Amino acid sequence: MRKIFLKCLPVVGLLAFGMQSMAQVKLEEFKNMKPRNIGPAGMSGRVTAIDALHSNPETIFVGGASAGVWKTDNGGATWWPLFDEQPLLNIGSIKVQQSNPAVIWVGTGEGNPRNSLNLGEGIYKTLDGGKTWKRMGLEKTRNIHRILIDPTNPNTVYAAAIGNPYGIHSERGVYKTTDGGETWQRILYTNDTSGCAELVMDPSNPNKIIANMWQHQRKAWNFNSGGAGSGIYITVDGGKNWKKLGKADGLPADPLGRCGLAFAPSHPNIVYAKVEATKNGFYKSEDGGFTWKLVNSDPAQITDRPFYYQEIYVDPKNENRIYDIHSTVTISEDGGKSFSTLIPYNGIHPDHHAWWIHPTNENLIIEGNDGGIGISKDRGKTWRFDEQLPFGQFYHINVDNEIPYNVMGGLQDNGSWRGPAYTWIDGGIRNYYWESLWGGDGFDVVPDPTDSKWVYAMSQGGAVGRYNVTTGQTEFVRPPAPEARKKMRFNWNSGIALDPFDANTVYFGSQFLHKSTDKGTTWSIISPDLTTNNPEQQKEETGGLTLDITGAENFNTIMAIAPSAKNKDVIWVGTDDGNVQLTRDGGKTWTNFRGKIPGMNVGAWITQVQASRYNEGEAFVVSNDYRRGDFSITIFRTKDFGKTWENMLANKGLKGYALCMIQDPTEPNLIFVGTEHGLWVSLDNAKTFQQWKNGYPSVSTYDLTIQEREADLVIATFGRAVWVLDDIRPLRAAAKANGAAQATKLKVIEAPTAYQANFRNAPGYEWSTWGLFEGENRRRGAMLSFFVNHAADTSKAKADSAVVKFYDEAGAQLRMLKVKADSGLNRFYWNFDTKGSRFPGSPKPRPGANEQGGGWPVYPGTYKMVVTLGKFSDSTMVTVKDDPRIPQPRAVYDAKKKMFDRLQVSADKLTAAIDKILDAEETLTKLEGQLRGAEGKDVDSLRKETTKMRDEIKKIRETIFGRNASDRQGITRYADITTQSILGVARQEISGKIAAPTAQTERLVVEAETAVTESVNKINEFVTGKWAAYRKLAESTPVKLFKD
């Protein structure tokens, strides 16, 4: 019997998907399957824009470089996203119309063009405070760094577009609308590599505006700031006419670069400029910006990284107090002549990009940086970091195989971290559950498969090492040069991979492929230079007017390494300069596919290579070329070691250039792709794609991995931290049918293994948790799924709820419950309980109510779940495992359950007896209602007897439940010893102990049985005696209320 049972109705499963027609399942049908955002928020991420309401500065709007727009209306106690339904989340600027705060403008595309900048597609406007948005044009400008609203005419808006730093195009400069964004006019333009880096409006004259036009261009291997297109321009007629200010006006001679500009709100004739030039300087104007003088040329005070941060702000009440935001924040109290440190390189994250000061309360300041925001209410003396904005920009993601498993990866300017994908701890996933692994800019983190305490981690420029998460022990394992004077080239984000056949073998990329067979202790080079090795692309002198040599522009380097899991001698390599290299003999010889992949631009950036888990000759090459102005979406696939290729994303409707992909290791038809604008899913082996929008925004999706034991998709976003899509088996089921719509009305999905985990108390905090970030934890219990296709049911009566039954291996029914049966995927959780019993004195269940749960939990094993929806039925097996940390012996379980079942017999007897007095109380209530207002001797006599009956019932109740002081005020926790308390002590003795029942348990159960017997006898005596006499008296009246 057992063997037959375990086969579990296979025919329905085989026919469930795809046997009716070629109709395709839509991802909207998986709406009940949403990924969890697990954070972290403790590192937060790059904030590029801040605005707040002048009338109520507790209402703050924050824009992340790639995180969307977020709002708080309580000064940061809670936040929520406003922009998640839009097609991209890359934010450069926010401006609230202060005269009507329901109107908000958002410019997309950040204005700080680092090597990992996020580009935009236009300017957006909301008329309802962010509930709905409309794109108002300027899509081709790509990056909008500043927005100004004319306070006297809010339909007049200015947009400062720096343009695409990687591209050469004319859609950049200063734009103006006078009709609320319906039409735009470009009112200031210099050339096709110059955009507007700063735009400020005279507080006393909205037609007077000063702009910094900035010529700059970023290439993958170089950045240049400055040129003939740069300059400071002034208009006094709203942009109809502009004057370029120069040496004759007191500013430096050309070429200029990026400049910070600021009016003094209290004295608008005073204007400041932080100018990048051949010699950088800090300038002041006392005539409203027409003439200038140099006030500070000390490089230590006024030179940092102008391309990344070059903004200044003036105190609204003190024209001599200036805030200069850059890697730190410095302050001048003497009009720029000298600066001192306000925010050092710690306390609040460095690299500051956004600054907001309340216009009438100079003490209130909000600032944004590479690690979130800080709020000061004492003019910068002290700061509070808000830890609730999960803006983390992850470059990579990986998982280990612990239970629960960990996720790990590195973030832009926030190091590398490891945290739990879910926890067996009460509450959510808090920031302090994450462990710091490595500093700098964080990149790939790879767990050692033989010892999860050790991970490989790295920072920029190939600074790779091994780190022991438990002890903190660290070793630096970057491959050395083959000879002392050989210069090595490591990418900002270097490639690393473990050998699928040997856990001790690791590969690492410079311009060469390095191999270590002893976990990085020693290295050998197994390739020639696999890049183009172009000396013109290896010049370190980058930055233009202000040098910025950090390694961010290291080029001609290996980005991606993919050893085959099918053949130990097959390795694929991708480089930042467009080479795709293959060895089939472990590195002895290499084939370069440069120029041999149809549709791939020669020189395109190879961001990722994946070797197929299914076919030895199959590989996927993720490339993009937006750094040269081409936004095509490309992932190239070969199935024959590169003899032929196809762009598997061509004409498939995806948006945003490709960043990553993964093919499911169990179902080859299931493929996930991450792009700059979201997550995309194919259920038919890349023939078609759909965007995953179920609880997931169109965020830059940088890396993907699958935790194979649990079938979880783990998603690294560049802007919204880490997400986990639990249990992708429903997608596997759909992909197995090539994405065809389900042919049957009901399909139960294979269930993941469930653990009867013990949850411990959360550390650090207990009651006062408001204000703490908590990533969404996985729910407790067995996660179970079934799919409903109402279209496959031609019957008229269609059930909207399903009946779920659980059976043990002997076929005995353990539990039955009803769950909602929505169209598409349904997911619910079983807490391992069996059929329970009502507590004595609890209300009787209503007709059609769910079966009482809460019974003794099942023992670890395999259980059958049958789901029935109308006339349709399907089933699967559910494997339940014990908590691996504290397994429970079967003998102990059986002994405890036997004792519990014995005790439950008494509890059920008590419940049935108490139901009799509950019925009696109900009858008394109805009779009192009938007698209300009636008069006469017989009625008075019945009323008195009714009162006596209530008193009698109250006495019985108090012996069972204790005294009830609900008619008194105050706390009343009487320590009465009652039948219920005696029963509770025995129940607690059984369920609350780890050990099997003892003689003590037996004594307590006997005492409970005795107490229950006494109470039941007392109730029965009452019912057959005093209650029967009362009934006889009452029945002499014409009112009939008694139950026979």
N, C-alpha and C positions, 0 to 999 in steps of 0.2 A: 504493500500500500504506500509506503513512504517513497519508494522510487518513482512510482507513477505520479504521485503528488508533486514532486520537485520539478517535473517537466513543465508545469505551469502554463498550460494552454498556449503553445507556440504558434498555432495557425493564425490566430487573430493578429499577433504581432507582425507576422510576415506580410499579411495582406493590408495592414492598417494604412500605410502611406503609399500613394502612387498607383493604385490599381484601377482608378476610375477614369481619369482623363489626364490631359496635359496641363490642367490648371495648376498654377504655382502657389505654394503657401506664402503668405505675406508675413513679414516680420512683425507687423502690428498684431498678429495673432499670438505673439509671445509677450503681450503687454504686461502680463502678470509675472514676468521674469525680468527683473531689473538688477543691474549691478549695484554693489554696495561701494560707496565712497569711504574708504577706510582711513583717509588722511595720508600722511600726517599734516598737521597744520602748525606744529611747533617750529618748523623751518619756514613755513609759509612760502613766499615766492615774490617775484618782481612786481612791484606796484608802480604803475606809470601815471596814474591820474587820480586826483582827489578833488571833490567839491562837496560843499555842505550848505545847508540853508542858513542864511544870515538871520532869519527870524527865529529859527530853532536849530541851533548847531548840533543838537543831539541827532539830527537826521543827516547822515553822512553817506556819500556815494564814493565808492572806490572802484577803480579800474585796474585789472591786472594785465600785464603784457600779453598773457594768453589765458586769462582766467575769466573773462567776461566782466560784467558790472555787478557789484554787490551793494546792498543797502542795509543800513541800520537806522532805526528811529529811536534808539535808546542809548546813544553814545558808544555803541560797540558791545553792549551786553549780548545782543543776538544779531545775526546777519542772515541775509538770504539773497540768492542770485536773482537778477532781473533780466538777464540777457540770454538765458540758456536755450531759448527756443529759436535763436537767430542762427544763421548759417556759419558763423565764425565767432570766436571769442577773443580775438586779438585787439586789445584796446590801447589807443594812444592818447585820448583826451576825453574829458567829460565837462560839460557846462550846463548848470541849472539856470533856468530863467527865474531869477529871484522874484520878479513881479508876479509870476505864476509858476510855482514849483512843480506843477504837474507836467510842465514842458521841460524836457531834458534832451540835450544833444550829446551824441557820442561819436567821436571820430575813431575809426578802426585803424590798426597798424601802428606799432609803437615808434616813437621818434628818437630812440636811443640805439643807433644801428651797430650793435655788437655782432659777433659772428653768428650768434644763434637768435637773431631778431625774428619777430613774428610779423608778417605782413598783413595788411588789411584789404578791405574791399568797400570803401565808401564811408559815408557819414549817415548816421541814423538819428531819428527823432521820435520821441514819445509825447503824446498829449495827455496821457493818463497815469503819469508817475512811474512808467515802466511796465505796465501790464501788457501793452502792445507796442510794437515798434514798426516804423516804416523807414526803409532805406531811401535817402533823399538825394542820391547821386554821388558823384566824385569817386566812383569805383576805381578808375584808373590811376588815381593819385597814390594809391596803395598805403601810404602812411600819413596820418593826420595828427600832428603833434599838439596843436593848440586850437581852441575855439573861443571866439569872443562874441558876446551878444551886446548890441547897442541897448543900453538901459532905457533910452528914451523911445526906442522903436524896436521891440523884440523880433519883428520880422526881418530886421537887418542883422545878419550873422556873418562873421568872418571865419574862415578856416585856413590854418597854416599847414600846408602839405609839404613834408620834406621829400615825398616821392619814394620810389623804390631805390634804396642805396645800392642795390646790385644792378639796377637797370639804367639804361639810357633812354629817357622818354621826356616828353614835353608836358605831361600832366602833373605839374608840380608848381609850387609858389603860393601866392595868397589868392584865395577865392572869396567872393562876396555874393550873398543873396539878399534881396530886398523884399522877397515874397515868401519868407518862411521856408525856403529850401526848394521851392518848385523849380526855380531856375538859378543858375550860378554863372558868375562872370569871373574870369581870371583877371585880377587887377594888378598883379605884380609877378613878373617872370624875368629871369635872367638867361639861363641856358638849360640844356637838357640833363645836366648832372647837378643842378642847384635847386634846392628847395628851401622852404621857410622853416628855420629852426626855432625862431622865437617871434612872438607877436604880442605887443602890449598896447593897451589903450590908455590914453590920458584920463584919469578919473574925473576930470572937470570938463572934458571935451571929447565926446565919443567919435568925433570926426578926425581926431588927431591920433594917429597910430604910428608906432615905430616897429619896424620889422628887421630881422636878421635873415638875409638870404645867405645860404651856406652851400658852397660847392663841395661836394664830397662824393666819393665812390668807393664802394667795397667790392673787392674780388675775393675769391676763396683764399688767395695767398697774399693779399695786400689790402691795406686801407689807406686812403689818401684824403686828408682834410685840407681845404683851402684852394683858392683859385680865383680867376677873374670873375666868376659868377657870384662870389661872396660879397657881402657888404651890409652896411646898416643904412636903412632907408626910412624916410619920414614923410608922412602925408598929413595935411590939415583939412582935407576935403573928402574924407572917407574913401580914399584910394583912387580918386580920379587922376590925381597927379602925385608923383613921388619924387623926392630928391634923394640922391645917393650922397651920404655924408662921407667925407674923406679926410685927407691930411690937412686940407685947408680949414676944415672945421674942428681940428684938434685931435682927430682920430689917427691911428697908424696908417701908413701907406699900404696899398695893396701889395701882396694878397692878404686877405683876411680869411678866417675860418669860422668856426662856430662861436657865437656870442650870446651871453646872457644879458637880458635887458630888464629893467624894473623902474617904474615911476615910484616916487614917494607919495603915498596917498594923501598924507597931511599937507604936503607942499608939492603939488604936481609939476612945478617948474624944475624941481630937482629930479634928475634921471641918472641912473647908473648903468654902466655897461662893462661886463667882463669880456674882454676881447681876446680872441685867439688870433695871433698875427705872427709875423716873423719873430717879434719879441712880444710875448703876451703881456697884457697890462690891464689894470682896473681903472676905468675912466668915470668922470663925473661931469654932468651938465647942470648948470644953474639957470638956464634959460629955456627949459622945456625940451631939450634935446637937439637944439640947433648948433650949439658949439660945446666943445668938450675939453677937458684937461685931464692929464694923467695924474692919478693920485697914489698908485701903488704898482710897482713893477717887480716886487720880490717874488721870484719863482716859487719859493717855499709857501707863499701865501696865496698866490693867484694862478698857479699852474697845477693841474691834476690830469684828468683824462677828458678833454673837452668833448670828444665825440660821444662819450657815454653819459656825462653829466656836466652841464654848463649853465646852471640856472641860479639866479639871485632873486631875493625878495626883500622888500623894505617893510619895516614895522609900520603899521597903519597910523601910529601916533607920533613916532619919532623918526624924522627924516634922516638921521645920522646912524640909525641902527639897521644894519644890513645882514641878512642871512645868506651865506654862500653854501649851497648844497652840492656835494661831490662825494668822494670816497668817505669823507667824514663831513660834519657840518661845522662850519666856522662862522664866527659872528664879529662884526665890526661895530663899535660904538662911536666911531669918529669919521663917519662918511667914507669908509673904505681905506683910510690911511694905514690901518693895521687891523689884523684879524687874529682872533684867538679861538681855541677849540671849544665848541659847544657840545657836540656829540662826538666822542672819540671812536676809535675803531673797535669798540666793544660796547656792551650794554644794550644798544640798539644796533641791529644789523647794519653794516656799512654799505656803501654804494647807494646814494640817495638820489631819487628821481622825481619826487613829487612833494609839494609843500603847500599847505593851506593855512592861512592866518585869518581869524575872525576879523572883519573890518572895523569892529568897534571894541573888541576885547582882545587886546594884543597878547594876553596871557594864554589864549587858547590856540594851540598849534597842532596840526596833524601832518605827519610826514610819511612818505612812502619810499621803500628801498628794495633791495634785492631779496629781502627776507620778510616782507610784509609791511606793517604800519606801526608807527609809534604815536601816542597821544600825550601831549603835555598841557597842563592847566596852570603852569606857573612860569610861562615864557621860556621854557626849555631847561629849567633847572633840574626837573625830574621828568621821567618819561615812563609810560606804561605801554608795554608790547601787548597787542591784541592777538591772542593765540588761536583765534577761531576762523581764520581765513586759509583754507586748504589750497593754496596757490602753487604748490610745489611743481617745479619744472624737472621732471625725471627724464634723463637720457636713456636709461636702460632699466630693465626689470628682470628679476630671476626669483626662483623659489627653491626651498630645500624640501626634504621629505620627512621632516619632523611631524609629530601629531600633537597639537595643531601645527601646521606648517608655517614657515616664515616667508615673507617677501622681502626683497632687498634690491637696492639700486642707488644710483647717484643722481644728484640734482645740480642744476646750474647754481654755482656760487654757494652751495649749502652742503657740500660734502656728500658722503655715502652713508646710508642708514639701513638697518634691518628692523622689521617690525612684524607683528603677527597678522596673518590673513584673517584670523578670527581668534577668539580667546575662550577659554573655559573660566572666565571671570565675570562676575556680575557687571552689567552695564556695557557701555561701548568701548571702543578702542581709543584710549587716551594718548595724548602726545608723548607722555613719559614712558609709554610701553616701547617706544622706538629707541634703538641703541645706535649711537654714533660709531661708525667703523673707520672712517678715513676723512681727511680734511680736504681743503681746496674746493675746486669745482669737482663734483663727484660724477663718476661715470659707471662703467660696468662693475657689478659685484657678482662673483661666481662662487657658489658654495662648494666646498670640497665634498664630493659624494661619499667619501669614506669616513669623514668626520665633520659633522655639520657645525662643530664649534669653530672651525677654520673657514675663512673665506678669502678669496682673492679680491682686492679692491684697488682702485686707482684714482688719482687726480690727474689734472691736465699734463700734457707732455709726456705721457708714458710713465708717470710716477706710480708704478704698480708694486704692490706688496701683499703679504699674507697677514691676516689679523685673526687672533683668537678672541672670539666674542666673550668667552667666559673669563679669561685671565687678563686680556689686554696685551698679551705678548704679540710683538710685531716683528716682521722681517721684511726688508726691502729687497725685491727680487727683479728689478728691471734688468733686462739683458744688457750686458756691457758691449761696447764697440769691439769688433774683432781685432782691432789694434788701436793703440793709444791716440793716434791722430786721425782716426776715421770718424767723421762726424755722423752721428745718428740723427734720423728724422722721425720723431714720434708725433702723431696727430694730437691735437687738443683732446680728442676722444678716441683713444687708440683701440685697435681691435684685439680681442682676447677670446680664446676658446679652449675647452677641455677636449681631450681625445675621447670619443665614445667607447673605445675599446680598452683604454688604460687610464684609470683615474689618477695615476701619478704623472701623466703626460699633459703638458699645457703648451699652447701655442700663443705667441704674442707678436704683434706687428710693429715694425718701424718702416724703413723702406725695404727691409728684408723680412722674411718669415722666420721667427725664432722658435726653437723647440726645446723644451726641457722634459726630461723623463724622471726628474726627481723633485717635482713640485716647485721649480724655480730656483733651486740651489745652483744648478749649472745649466748653461744654455749652449746650443749649437745653432748655426744658421743653415737652413735647409733650402735656401733659394738665392738666386741673384736678386739684384734690385728689381722689384716687381712693379715699380712706378715708371713714369715717363722720365724721371730724373732730369727735369728741365731747370737748369741753373737760373733762368730768368724768374722762375717761380719759387726760388729758395732764398731770396734776398731778405734779410731780417729787418732792414731799415724800413719799418712800416709806421704809418700814422700821419704822414704829411707834415704840416706845420709843427705839430707836437708829436714827438715820437711815442709810440705805444707798442713796445716790443715785449710781449707777454707769452708768446707761443701760440696765441689764438689763430695766427695765420700760418702756422707750420703747414707745409704742403708737400706734395709728392710723397704721400704716406699711405700705409695700409689702414683701412677703416674697418674691414669686415673679414672674418676668417670662419670658414664652415667646413670642418672635417666631416666626411661622410660616415653615417652610422651603418652603411651597407658594405663598405670596403675600406679597410684601414689605410690604404694607400692613396685614397682619393681625398683631395683637399681643394676647396675653392677659396679664392681670395679676391676681395674688391678694394680698390684704392680710391682716394679722394679725387684723383685726376682722371678717372674714367677707365682704368684698366680692370678687366675681369680675367683672372688668371686661374688656370687649372693644372694640377699635377695628378697623374694617375699612378705614380710610382714613388709616393712618399717624399717628393721634393727633388728627385734627381733631375727631372725634366719638367718644363712648364710650357703651357700653351696660352698665349695672350689673345683674347677675343676683341681687342680694341679695333673698332671699325668693322667688325664682323657680325655685329648684332643689329639686324635691321630694325630701324626705328629708334635706336638709342643714339643720342647726340654724342659724337666723339668728345670725350672730355667731361661727360656728365659725372656728377658726384655719385659714387656707389655707397649708399648708406647701409645696406645690409645684403648678405647672401645667405640663403638657406639651402642646405643639401637635403634632398628628399629622404624621408624615412621609409619610403616604399620602393623606389627604383634607384638603382646605383647610378644611372646616367642622368638623373633628373636633378635640376637645381632651379632656384628662383633668385633673381637678381633685382633688388629694389634700387632704383636710381631716381634722381631728380636733378633738374637743371635750373631751378629758380634763381640760383646765384648768378646765372648769366641771362636772366630775364625770360626764360622759357618755363611756363607753368604746366607743361604737359604731365599727364599722370601715367607713370610707367613702372611696371614690374615685368621683367622678361623671364621667360620660362623655356628651359630646354629639357628634352627627355632623352637626348642622345649624346651626352657629353659635349654639347655645344655645336653639333653639326647643324642643327636648325634651332631657331628661336621664334617665340611669339611674344608680343606685348599682351599679356593676359588681361590688362585693364582697358585696352583700347575700345572706345565707344561703348563703355559699360555704364556710363552715367555717374561715375564717382566724381567727387569734388575735392579740390585741394591736392597738392602734389603728394606722392607716396612717400611714406616714412618707414613702414615696417609691414611684415606679413608673417603669418604662421599657418601651416597646414595641420589640421588636427591629426594627432598620432594614431587615432583609432579609426576614424572615418575620413578617407582621402577626399571625399566630395566637399567636406566642410573646410572652408578657408576664410580666415579673418585678415583684413587689411586695415592698417592705420594710415590715415592721411592727415594733412594739416587741418582738415575740416571734419574730423570725426572717425568713427569706426564703421567698417563696411563688412558685410557677411555674404559669402557665396555658399549656397546649398547644393550647387551642381558643378563643382570642380572648376569654378571660375568662368562658367558660361555666362552667368548673370550675377549681379551684385545688388544688394539693398543696404541702405544705411540703417544702422542700429540706433534708433531714437528712443527706445524704451528706457526712460530714466537716465539717459546718458546724453550730454550735450555735444555739440559739434566742436569739440576741443581738439587741439593738436595731439594726436595719438602717436606716441614716439616708439613704443616697444610693446610686445605681447609675449606672453609665455603661458603654457598650460601646465597646471599641477596635475600630473597624470593619474596619481592614485585617486584623487577626488574629482577629476574632470572639471576643474575650475579654470576659467580664462582669467588671467591676471593682466591688467592693463596699466601701462605707464603712460601718463599724460604729461605733456609739457605745458603745465599751467593749472591743472586741477588734481595733482597728486596721483594716488593709486586707487584703482577700482578693481573689484573682484566680481565676476559674473559666476555665481555659484552653479555648479552642476550643469554642464552644457549637453548632457545626454539628450534632452528634448531636441536640440538642434542636430545632434548626430542622427537621431531617428528620422528627422525630416530630410537630412542630407543623404541618408541611406537610400531614400526613394528619389534621389536626384532633385529634391526640392519640390516634388509634385505634391499637390494638395492631398490631404488625408482622405482615403476612400471610405473609411468607416466613420460612424458618428463618434465612437469612443476608442481611444488608444491609451493604455496605461504605459507610462515610460519606465524603463529600467531604473530601479532605485539605487541611489548611492549607499554605501555602507554607513550605518549610523552607529554612534557611540553613546553609551549611557554615561556621559561625562558628569563628574562632580564639578560644580562651579564654586570657586572660592570667592571670598569677599574682595572687592576692589581695593587696592592699596592707595594710601595717600589722602583720600578724601572720603567722607561718608555722606553727610546730609547736604553740605553746601557745595553742590556741584554745578550750579548755574554759573555760566561764564567759562566753563571748561569745554574745550573741544572734545567731542567723542565721535570717532568714526563709527559707521554702522557695523555692528557685530552680526555674525550669523545667528539666526534664531536657534533655540534649543530644540532637540528632538530629531526625529527622522524626517528628512526633506523628501516629499513625495509629490509626484507630478502625473497628471493625465491631460490628454488633449481631446478637445471636443470640436467636432465639425458638424454644426447643426444643419449645414446644407446637405449632408449625407443622409439625413433622416427625413423621409417623405411623409411620416405620420403627422396627423394634425396636432395631437397633444405632445408637446415637447417639454420634457422635464427641465427645470432650471436648478435642480439640486441633485447631487449624486449620493448614493448610499455606499459607504465604504465599510468593508468587513475584514477583520484580521483573524487568521486561523493559525493554530500551532501545527506542528508536524504530524500530529495524530488526527488533524482535521477538525478539532474542537474550535468553535467560535470563541474568540477572546474579547472582541470589541466591535461595536458598530457605531458609526457616526454619520451624520449628514454634512456635506460640504457644498458650497456654491459651485455650480457648474457653468462657468462663463464660456462664451465662445472663444476657442483657441486654447492656449495652454492655461492650466490651472495648477497651482502649487499650494500645498498645505503641509502641516507638520503634525506628526504623531508623537506624543510624549511617552510612548512605551507603556501606557497604562492599559489595564484591562477594564472590563465592565465593573463599575463600582456600585455602591449602595447609597441610598439616601441617608443623610445624617438624621438621627432622631430629632423630630420636631421641625424638620425642614419642610417647605411647601411640597405638596404633591406635584409631580410633573404634569404639564399641560398636554392634551392630546397632540400627537405628532412631534413632541419635543425630542431633542437628541437624547440618546441613551445616556444614562448616568455614567460618567467616567470616574477616574480617580481610583480605580481598583489597583490591586497589587501589581507593580510593574513586571513585565515579562523578563525572563532570564535571557541572557545573550544566546542567540541562535538564529535560525532561519525561519521566517514567518511568511505566510501567503497573504497578500492583500488583494481583495477582489473589489472592483469598483463597478457599480451598476447604475446606469442612467436610463431610466425607462425600461425598454426591452433589450437594451444593449449592455454587455458586460465584458470586462477584460481584467486581467490580473498580472501580477508580477510577484517576485520574491523580495523580501526585505531582510537583509542581513543586519542583525543587531550585535554589536560587539561591546564588551565590557570596557570600562575606563582602563586604558592600558597601564595607568599608573597604580591602580589599586584594584586588581581583579578580585572577584568575589567567588569563593568556592561554591560549587553547586549544592553540596550538602548543607551549607549554612543557609543558602537561599531557600532550599526546600523546607528546612526546619522552620524558618521564619514565616514562610508563606503558610505552612500548615497551621502554625499557631495563630496567624492572622485570620485565616479562614475560620478557625474555631471561634475566635473572638467575634467575628463578624456575624455568626449565627445568633449570638446574644444581642448584638447591636440591632440586627434586623427584627428580632422579637420586640425589642424596646420601641423601635420605630413603628411597628404595627400597633403596639399598644397605645402609644402616644397619639397615633392617628385617631383613636377612639375619642380621646378627650379633645382633640382638635375639632372633630365633628360635633362634639357636644358644645364646644364654645361657639361654633358657627351657628348651631341651632339656637343657642341662647341669644345671640345677637339678632337673629331674624325674629325671634319671638318678642324680644324687647321692642323691636320696631313695630310689630303688629299691635302691641299693647299700648304704645305711646298715645296718650290722650284718652284712653278708655277709662271708665269709672265703674265702681261697684265693688262689693265685698269679695266676690270670687276673683276679680282682677287684682285687687290689692293683695289677696292671699297668694296668688300666683307670682306676683312681683316679688314678694318677700322670699318665696321659695327659690325664685330665679337668682336672687342675690346670694342666698345660701349656697346654691349650686356653684356660682362663680367662686365663692370663698373656698368651697371644697376642692374645686379644680386647681385653684391657686396653691393650696396646701400641697397637693400632689405635685404640681409643677415645681414648687420650690425644693421638694426632696429630690427631684430629678435634675433640675437645671440651676437651682439656687435662687436666692432672692432677686427680685427685679425692682430696681429703684428708678425706673424710667420716669416716674411721676415726681421725682426729686431732682433738684439741680446739683451739679457738682460731679466729681469723679467717685464712682461707687464700684469698687472691685472687691466684693465680699469674698472672703476665703472659705466659703461654705464647702463642706465635703458633701458631694452629691453623687447620684448615680452616674451622671455624665462625667464628672471629674474622675471618678474611680475608673470608668471605662476609658477615659482619655489617658490616664496614667498607664494602664495596661497596653493601650495602643502605642503610646510613645515608647514603652519598654521594648516592644517588638520592632517597630520601624526605626527607632532612633539609635539602636545599638548595632555595632558592626558584627558582634559575635552572635552565634546561634543562641536560641532561648536556653535559659538556665532554670534552676530550681526557683530562683527569684521571679523569673518570668511566669513560671507555672503558678506560683502563689498569687501574683497580681492578676493573672487571668481568672483564676478561681474566684478571687474577691470580686472581680468585675461581673462574672457570671452570677454570683450570689446576689450582688446589688441589683442587677437587671431582673433577676427572678423576683426579688422582693418588690420592685417597682411594678412589674407586670402584674403580680398578684394584687397589689394595691389598686391598680387601675381596674382590673377585672372585678374586684370586690365593689368598687364604686359603681361600675357600670351595671352590675347585676343587683345592687342594693339601692343606694340612695338615688342613683340616676333613674333606675326603673320606677321607683316610687314617684319621683318628680315627673317622669313621663306620663305616668298614669293620671296624675293631677292635671297636667297640661292638656292631655287628650280629652279631658272633660269639657274643654272649650272647643269651639268650632275650628280653631286654627290647627292645622295638621302640618308639622314641620319635621317630625322625626323620621330618621332613616331606619328602615327595618333591617 
